[in-house]
């Protein structure tokens, strides 16, 4: 099972490039940086994680100014016309190292996010720690894949927001999760590095 870490990039947190270097040095497979183009001030739609939206949602910045579309990644002068997105011929560099492009992983709950993952993604990322049993979503998700004629190996599951404990890792591994991503708080180096050490120890014992 692969293990990564995630953190909201803010002006008061360890810089993204430093977090990436420290994570790589400890053997983590991936580093994830959530981003939001904007955050509505209204809380009409409640945050699934609790009553109040955490401060780092408002404070996060976009660590990469980039566009993420398979057509853009795969062609030197791409153009695209779809149901919801259309753009004329354009150029964008640098291209990703992966061929033909990095995996497209859809994040979201069940069933809507799962349906989108089944339809066009290379992976599904349900978010753990928000009530209910996230792992219980996996059997019906795999039934969706089967009905669509897609093997589970084509759309592996990345579990986002796993608790930093051995039991959580074991349960995820036993359920067939390909990757888990530990959440790291948006804090300075002195707070983050000990947590990376703790997560690395769990990874070695997994």
C-alpha positions in Angstrom: 0.0 0.0 0.0 1.3 3.5 -0.9 1.3 6.2 1.7 1.3 10.0 1.1 0.8 13.2 3.1 -1.3 16.3 2.5 -1.2 19.8 3.8 -3.0 23.1 3.0 -0.3 25.5 1.8 -0.5 28.8 3.7 1.8 31.7 4.4 2.3 30.5 7.9 3.0 26.8 7.1 6.1 25.0 6.1 6.7 25.9 2.4 5.4 23.2 -0.1 8.8 22.5 -1.6 10.3 22.0 1.9 7.5 19.6 2.9 8.0 17.7 -0.4 11.7 17.3 0.3 11.2 16.2 3.9 8.5 13.7 2.9 10.6 12.3 0.1 13.5 11.9 2.5 11.3 9.8 4.8 10.0 7.5 2.0 6.5 8.8 1.4 5.1 8.0 -2.0 3.3 11.3 -2.7 2.5 14.8 -1.4 -0.8 16.4 -2.0 -1.8 20.1 -1.8 -5.5 20.9 -1.7 -6.5 24.2 -3.3 -9.7 26.2 -3.8 -10.1 29.1 -6.2 -12.4 30.8 -3.7 -14.3 30.1 -0.5 -17.9 31.4 -0.2 -18.5 33.2 3.1 -22.0 31.7 3.4 -22.3 28.5 5.3 -25.7 27.5 3.7 -24.0 24.3 2.6 -22.4 23.0 5.8 -18.9 21.8 5.8 -19.0 17.9 6.0 -16.2 17.9 8.6 -18.0 19.8 11.3 -19.7 23.0 12.3 -16.9 25.5 11.4 -14.8 25.6 8.3 -11.1 25.5 9.4 -9.1 28.7 9.0 -6.6 27.2 6.6 -9.4 26.7 4.0 -9.6 30.5 3.8 -5.8 31.0 4.0 -4.7 28.4 1.4 -3.1 29.6 -1.8 -2.7 27.8 -5.1 0.8 26.3 -5.0 0.8 25.7 -8.8 -0.6 27.9 -11.5 -1.6 25.2 -13.8 -4.5 23.6 -15.8 -5.3 19.9 -15.4 -6.8 18.4 -18.5 -5.7 15.2 -20.3 -5.9 16.9 -23.7 -3.7 19.8 -22.6 -1.1 17.4 -21.1 -1.0 15.0 -24.0 -0.7 17.3 -27.0 1.6 20.1 -28.0 -1.2 22.2 -29.4 -4.4 20.9 -27.9 -8.0 21.9 -28.4 -11.1 20.4 -26.9 -14.8 20.6 -27.2 -16.9 18.8 -24.6 -20.3 19.1 -23.0 -19.1 21.5 -20.3 -15.6 22.6 -21.4 -14.4 24.0 -24.7 -11.2 25.7 -25.7 -9.6 26.6 -29.0 -6.1 25.5 -30.0 -3.6 26.5 -27.3 -0.1 25.8 -25.9 0.9 25.0 -22.4 4.3 24.0 -21.0 6.0 22.2 -19.3 4.4 18.9 -20.0 4.1 16.2 -17.3 6.8 13.5 -17.1 4.2 10.8 -17.0 3.0 9.3 -20.3 0.4 10.1 -21.6 -0.5 12.2 -18.5 -0.7 12.0 -14.7 -3.6 9.9 -13.4 -6.9 11.7 -13.0 -8.2 11.0 -9.6 -11.7 12.1 -8.7 -12.3 13.2 -5.1 -15.8 13.1 -3.7 -18.3 11.1 -1.7 -20.6 8.2 -2.5 -22.5 7.9 -4.8 -22.0 11.1 -6.9 -18.2 11.2 -6.7 -17.9 7.5 -7.1 -20.1 7.7 -10.3 -17.8 10.3 -11.8 -14.7 8.2 -11.0 -16.3 5.2 -12.7 -17.2 7.2 -15.7 -13.9 8.9 -16.6 -11.2 8.7 -13.9 -8.1 6.7 -13.1 -8.8 6.6 -9.4 -11.3 7.5 -6.7 -10.6 9.5 -3.5 -13.3 9.4 -0.9 -12.5 11.6 2.1 -12.2 9.8 5.5 -12.9 11.2 8.9 -16.2 12.9 8.1 -18.7 10.6 9.8 -19.8 7.2 8.7 -17.5 4.3 7.6 -15.7 5.4 4.5 -14.5 1.8 3.9 -18.1 0.6 3.7 -18.4 2.6 0.5 -15.9 0.4 -1.3 -18.0 -2.8 -2.0 -20.8 -0.7 -3.7 -18.2 1.3 -5.5 -16.7 -1.9 -6.9 -20.1 -3.1 -8.0 -20.4 0.2 -9.9 -17.1 -0.6 -11.6 -18.3 -4.1 -12.5 -21.5 -2.8 -13.9 -19.6 -0.4 -16.1 -17.2 -3.1 -17.3 -14.1 -1.6 -15.6 -11.8 -3.7 -13.5 -11.0 -2.4 -10.0 -7.3 -2.2 -10.9 -8.2 0.6 -13.4 -9.8 2.8 -10.8 -7.8 2.2 -7.5 -8.9 3.9 -4.3 -6.9 6.6 -2.5 -8.2 7.2 1.0 -7.8 10.8 2.0 -7.8 11.9 5.6 -6.8 8.6 7.3 -6.1 8.9 11.0 -2.4 8.6 11.9 -2.7 5.3 13.6 -1.7 1.7 12.8 -5.2 0.4 13.1 -6.5 2.8 10.4 -3.7 1.7 8.1 -4.4 -2.0 8.6 -8.1 -1.5 8.0 -7.4 0.4 4.8 -5.0 -2.3 3.6 -7.3 -5.1 4.4 -10.1 -3.3 2.5 -7.9 -3.2 -0.7 -7.2 0.5 -0.6 -4.2 1.3 -2.9 -3.0 4.5 -1.2 -3.7 6.4 2.1 -2.9 10.0 2.6 -2.2 11.4 6.1 -3.3 14.9 6.9 -0.6 17.3 8.1 -1.7 20.6 9.8 -0.8 23.9 8.1 2.0 24.6 10.7 5.6 25.6 10.7 8.6 23.2 10.4 8.9 22.6 14.2 5.3 21.3 14.3 5.3 19.4 11.0 8.5 17.5 11.1 7.7 15.5 14.2 4.4 14.5 12.6 6.2 13.4 9.5 8.5 11.2 11.7 5.5 9.7 13.4 3.8 8.9 10.1 7.0 7.5 8.7 7.3 5.1 11.6 3.7 3.9 11.0 4.5 3.5 7.4 7.5 1.3 8.2 5.4 -0.9 10.5 2.5 -1.2 8.1 
